[in-house]
Amino acid sequence: MRCVIFCFSGTGNTLKVVEEYRAHLEERGVEVVLRKVTNRLDNFGTDDFDLVGIAYPIHGFNAPEPIIDLVKQLPASDKKYFVVKTSGEMLKLNNISSNKMAKILKKKGYTQIGEYHYAMPYNMIFRHTDNMASLMFDTAKSLVPLHVDEILSGNGQKLDKVFLGSFIAWLFRIEHKFMPINGKHFKTNDSCVHCGLCERVCPKGNIRLDDGKVQFGDKCVGCMACAFACPKNAINTAVLNGWKVNGKYDFSATPKMQEGDHENYCKRSYIRYFENAKKVKADDNKDNK
């Protein structure tokens, strides 16, 4: 079996989960090709593959615009596909994020056989602790092999529908219009050393160094890769600057629930997610004894 996974990942959190998928699929004898979704949507066919994966971070209860652009360009096919998505909170409202994408793929003949949502630390809004980030990733790693087995069996997980979900998703897709406008007003401060890292990490090719100055274009999709990766924390993200998160997470920290600032944010949803993951893992262990 051959599987292609199309992955959009600005700051790398979704990619970390996808790498787990690739490893476990390959353990089961599946040949995996990982294709990163960038501003160059070439070589994105599905004819040579038996299974298709689509992976993305949730942006405002929706798939990010590059994923929508991708599925619009995929050829019609009777292939089966699965969805891997990440977000900084486990609210049920995130179930609606694939609605538009799924509608487009259904019209093209694709059949969804599973959709999986994992908590991964924020790259915008606020900074999770490294302990919380580690707990999130460890939980994802414990679930991925079980989810891979479900996908390969053709009996993958389907997320519960949300009342008025399509309408709510449509409302929040205002982000797709807002981000290019806001992104044009990104700027650097005097801390900038013109290292060019922001230009290199931008998946949309929206940033360039011109005559020693950092120029931001009108193709921003709000992935925050530039602000997150900047070694000098020198990027001002305009209207969203108060939500900026800078610097990599230490996923080797001791896994532990958020403490201190923001420890009560969506606390019940996190506890429910982590406890359910433990139960799923325990049930699987019982079945395998």
C-alpha positions as CSV (number, residue, x, y, z in Angstrom):
1,M,0.0,0.0,0.0
2,R,1.2,3.5,-0.8
3,C,0.0,6.6,1.2
4,V,0.5,10.3,0.5
5,I,0.1,12.7,3.4
6,F,-0.4,16.4,2.5
7,C,0.6,18.5,5.5
8,F,0.4,22.2,6.1
9,S,2.3,23.1,9.3
10,G,3.5,26.6,10.0
11,T,5.4,26.2,13.2
12,G,5.9,22.4,13.0
13,N,3.4,21.1,15.6
14,T,1.2,19.4,13.1
15,L,4.3,18.1,11.3
16,K,5.5,16.4,14.5
17,V,2.2,14.5,14.7
18,V,2.4,13.6,11.0
19,E,5.9,12.2,11.5
20,E,4.4,9.9,14.1
21,Y,1.8,8.8,11.5
22,R,4.5,8.2,8.9
23,A,6.6,6.1,11.3
24,H,3.7,3.9,12.4
25,L,2.3,3.5,8.9
26,E,5.7,2.4,7.7
27,E,6.0,-0.1,10.6
28,R,2.9,-1.7,9.1
29,G,4.4,-2.0,5.7
30,V,2.8,1.1,4.1
31,E,5.0,3.2,1.9
32,V,4.5,6.9,2.9
33,V,5.2,10.0,0.9
34,L,5.0,13.3,2.8
35,R,4.2,16.4,0.8
36,K,4.3,19.7,2.6
37,V,1.7,22.2,1.5
38,T,3.4,25.5,0.5
39,N,2.9,28.3,-1.9
40,R,4.0,25.9,-4.7
41,L,1.1,23.5,-5.2
42,D,2.9,21.3,-7.7
43,N,3.1,17.5,-7.9
44,F,0.0,17.1,-5.7
45,G,-1.7,14.3,-7.5
46,T,-3.1,11.2,-5.9
47,D,-3.2,8.7,-8.8
48,D,-0.1,6.8,-7.6
49,F,-1.4,6.2,-4.1
50,D,-4.0,3.9,-2.4
51,L,-4.6,6.2,0.6
52,V,-4.6,10.0,1.1
53,G,-3.9,11.8,4.4
54,I,-4.6,15.5,4.9
55,A,-3.0,17.2,7.9
56,Y,-3.4,20.8,9.2
57,P,-3.6,23.1,12.3
58,I,-7.0,24.4,13.0
59,H,-7.3,28.1,12.2
60,G,-10.4,29.8,13.7
61,F,-12.5,26.5,13.7
62,N,-11.6,25.9,10.0
63,A,-8.9,24.3,7.9
64,P,-6.3,27.0,6.9
65,E,-6.7,28.5,3.5
66,P,-3.7,26.6,1.9
67,I,-5.5,23.3,2.7
68,I,-8.7,24.6,1.0
69,D,-6.6,25.6,-2.0
70,L,-5.0,22.2,-2.0
71,V,-8.2,20.2,-2.1
72,K,-9.6,22.4,-4.8
73,Q,-6.7,21.4,-7.0
74,L,-6.7,17.7,-6.3
75,P,-8.0,15.6,-9.2
76,A,-11.3,13.8,-9.0
77,S,-10.8,10.3,-7.5
78,D,-12.4,7.4,-5.7
79,K,-9.6,7.4,-3.1
80,K,-10.1,7.1,0.6
81,Y,-8.7,9.7,2.8
82,F,-8.1,10.5,6.5
83,V,-7.7,13.8,8.4
84,V,-5.1,14.7,11.0
85,K,-5.6,18.0,12.7
86,T,-4.2,19.9,15.7
87,S,-5.2,22.8,17.9
88,G,-4.3,24.4,21.2
89,E,-7.7,23.5,22.8
90,M,-10.0,20.5,22.6
91,L,-13.3,22.3,22.2
92,K,-16.0,20.3,20.5
93,L,-16.5,23.3,18.1
94,N,-13.2,22.3,16.5
95,N,-15.1,19.3,15.0
96,I,-16.4,21.6,12.3
97,S,-13.0,22.6,10.9
98,S,-13.1,20.0,8.0
99,N,-16.6,20.8,6.8
100,K,-15.7,22.8,3.7
101,M,-12.8,20.6,2.8
102,A,-14.9,17.5,3.2
103,K,-17.6,18.9,1.0
104,I,-15.2,19.7,-1.8
105,L,-13.6,16.2,-1.6
106,K,-16.9,14.5,-1.5
107,K,-17.9,16.2,-4.8
108,K,-14.7,14.9,-6.3
109,G,-15.4,11.3,-5.3
110,Y,-13.2,10.9,-2.2
111,T,-14.4,9.0,0.9
112,Q,-13.4,10.0,4.4
113,I,-12.4,7.0,6.6
114,G,-11.3,8.8,9.7
115,E,-10.7,12.2,11.3
116,Y,-8.4,12.7,14.3
117,H,-7.9,15.8,16.4
118,Y,-4.9,16.2,18.7
119,A,-4.0,18.9,21.3
120,M,-0.7,20.6,20.5
121,P,0.6,23.8,22.1
122,Y,-0.4,27.2,20.9
123,N,1.7,29.3,18.5
124,M,-0.7,32.2,19.0
125,I,-3.0,33.5,21.8
126,F,-0.7,32.5,24.7
127,R,2.2,30.3,25.4
128,H,1.6,26.9,26.9
129,T,4.1,25.7,29.5
130,D,6.8,23.3,28.2
131,N,5.3,20.7,30.6
132,M,1.9,21.1,29.0
133,A,3.4,20.9,25.5
134,S,5.2,17.7,26.5
135,L,1.9,16.3,27.9
136,M,0.1,17.1,24.7
137,F,2.7,15.5,22.4
138,D,3.1,12.4,24.6
139,T,-0.7,12.0,24.5
140,A,-0.7,12.3,20.7
141,K,2.1,9.8,20.4
142,S,0.2,7.3,22.5
143,L,-2.9,7.6,20.3
144,V,-1.4,7.7,16.9
145,P,-0.6,3.9,16.6
146,L,-4.2,3.1,17.6
147,H,-5.6,5.5,15.1
148,V,-3.3,4.2,12.3
149,D,-4.7,0.7,13.0
150,E,-8.3,2.1,12.7
151,I,-7.5,3.8,9.4
152,L,-5.9,0.8,7.9
153,S,-8.9,-1.3,9.0
154,G,-11.2,1.2,7.1
155,N,-13.1,1.8,10.4
156,G,-11.7,5.2,11.4
157,Q,-13.1,7.7,13.9
158,K,-15.8,10.1,12.9
159,L,-16.2,13.3,14.9
160,D,-19.6,14.3,16.3
161,K,-21.5,16.9,14.3
162,V,-22.1,20.3,15.8
163,F,-25.4,22.1,15.6
164,L,-25.2,24.8,13.0
165,G,-21.6,23.8,12.4
166,S,-21.4,24.7,8.8
167,F,-22.8,28.1,9.5
168,I,-20.4,28.7,12.4
169,A,-17.5,27.6,10.3
170,W,-18.6,30.0,7.5
171,L,-18.7,32.9,9.9
172,F,-15.2,32.2,11.2
173,R,-13.7,31.9,7.7
174,I,-13.5,35.7,7.9
175,E,-10.0,34.8,9.0
176,H,-9.1,33.8,5.5
177,K,-9.9,37.4,4.4
178,F,-8.5,39.1,7.5
179,M,-5.0,37.5,7.6
180,P,-3.7,38.8,4.3
181,I,-4.7,42.3,5.3
182,N,-3.2,42.0,8.8
183,G,-0.1,40.3,7.5
184,K,0.8,43.3,5.3
185,H,1.2,45.3,8.5
186,F,3.7,42.9,10.1
187,K,6.9,44.7,10.8
188,T,10.3,44.2,12.5
189,N,11.7,46.3,15.3
190,D,15.3,47.3,16.0
191,S,16.1,43.9,17.4
192,C,16.0,42.4,13.9
193,V,19.4,41.1,12.8
194,H,18.3,40.4,9.2
195,C,19.1,36.7,9.5
196,G,16.5,35.8,6.9
197,L,15.0,33.0,9.0
198,C,11.5,34.4,8.7
199,E,11.8,34.4,4.9
200,R,12.9,30.8,4.9
201,V,10.2,29.4,7.2
202,C,7.2,31.2,5.6
203,P,5.3,28.5,3.8
204,K,3.6,31.0,1.5
205,G,6.7,32.8,0.3
206,N,5.2,36.0,1.7
207,I,8.4,37.4,3.3
208,R,11.5,38.7,1.6
209,L,14.6,40.6,2.6
210,D,15.0,43.6,0.3
211,D,18.0,45.9,0.7
212,G,18.4,45.0,4.3
213,K,14.7,45.4,5.1
214,V,12.2,42.7,5.8
215,Q,9.2,43.1,3.5
216,F,5.8,41.4,4.3
217,G,3.4,40.8,1.4
218,D,-0.3,40.2,1.1
219,K,-0.3,36.4,1.1
220,C,-0.2,35.8,4.9
221,V,-2.4,33.0,6.2
222,G,-1.7,33.6,9.9
223,C,0.4,30.5,10.5
224,M,2.8,32.6,12.7
225,A,5.9,30.7,11.6
226,C,7.8,33.9,11.2
227,A,7.0,35.4,14.7
228,F,7.4,32.0,16.4
229,A,10.8,31.2,14.9
230,C,12.4,34.7,15.1
231,P,15.5,34.3,17.2
232,K,15.3,37.9,18.4
233,N,11.5,38.1,18.9
234,A,11.7,41.1,16.5
235,I,8.4,40.7,14.6
236,N,5.3,42.7,15.4
237,T,2.2,40.9,14.2
238,A,0.0,44.0,13.9
239,V,-3.5,43.6,15.4
240,L,-2.5,40.1,16.8
241,N,0.7,41.2,18.4
242,G,-0.8,40.8,21.9
243,W,-1.3,37.1,21.1
244,K,2.2,36.5,19.7
245,V,4.1,33.4,20.9
246,N,7.8,33.3,20.3
247,G,10.3,30.4,20.7
248,K,10.3,26.6,20.4
249,Y,8.7,24.4,23.0
250,D,10.8,21.9,25.0
251,F,8.9,18.7,24.3
252,S,11.4,16.8,26.6
253,A,10.0,18.6,29.7
254,T,8.2,16.5,32.3
255,P,4.6,16.0,31.1
256,K,2.2,17.9,33.3
257,M,-1.0,20.0,33.2
258,Q,-0.7,23.7,32.7
259,E,0.2,25.6,35.9
260,G,0.5,29.3,36.6
261,D,-0.8,31.7,33.9
262,H,-3.7,30.3,31.9
263,E,-4.0,27.1,34.0
264,N,-7.8,27.3,34.0
265,Y,-8.1,28.0,30.3
266,C,-10.3,25.3,28.7
267,K,-9.3,23.1,31.7
268,R,-12.2,20.8,31.5
269,S,-11.7,20.1,27.8
270,Y,-8.0,19.3,28.4
271,I,-8.8,17.0,31.4
272,R,-11.5,15.2,29.4
273,Y,-9.1,14.8,26.4
274,F,-6.2,13.4,28.5
275,E,-8.4,11.1,30.6
276,N,-10.1,9.7,27.5
277,A,-6.7,9.1,25.9
278,K,-5.6,7.1,28.9
279,K,-8.9,5.1,28.8
280,V,-8.5,4.4,25.1
281,K,-4.9,3.2,25.7
282,A,-5.9,1.1,28.7
283,D,-8.7,-0.6,26.7
284,D,-6.3,-1.3,23.9
285,N,-3.9,-2.9,26.3
286,K,-6.6,-5.1,27.7
287,D,-7.7,-6.2,24.2
288,N,-4.1,-7.2,23.3
289,K,-3.5,-9.3,26.4
